[in-house]
Amino acid sequence: SAFTFEITGPCGLDMTTGCATSDNYPNAYADGQTCTLVPVPSGGILNFVAFDTGSRYDKLTVEGTALSGGFDSVAQFQGKPFTQPLSWTSDSSVTKTGWKVCNVDPGGDDTTTTIATSTATTTTTTTTTTSTTTTTTTTTTTTTTTTTTSHPCT
């Protein structure tokens, strides 16, 4: 069976991927939301696809740690096994686009979800062009001889 979540509350569930989202994702989540996500079956791997919440006030609790802010705040849990349910709470002020988290089969049978990793590759190409100029000077001397003949009639 697919790795997914059992959700209590207004959070969303993408039935095709088994990934859970904050309510209204990828649009802004609502104020005052609370939900619980239980990974099923157990033994799945955490894969965050997106994470953008109001700092400090809107929190997704992952493995007992309350997380908020940008994607960098969830990096420490990326690719780690789930050992407990996740919980989400949003306060009554600023709302962002929220989050999307997937429960990935550690056996690799789940082809719909891949662990997101960022890889930066820099390629430097140096091209050296050498120009050789050869100058050939050809001097042509033209001699013009003018012969004046005196006519006897002059």
Salt bridges, closest charged atoms under 4 A:
ASP14 OD2 - LYS100 NZ 3.92
ASP52 OD1 - LYS96 NZ 3.88
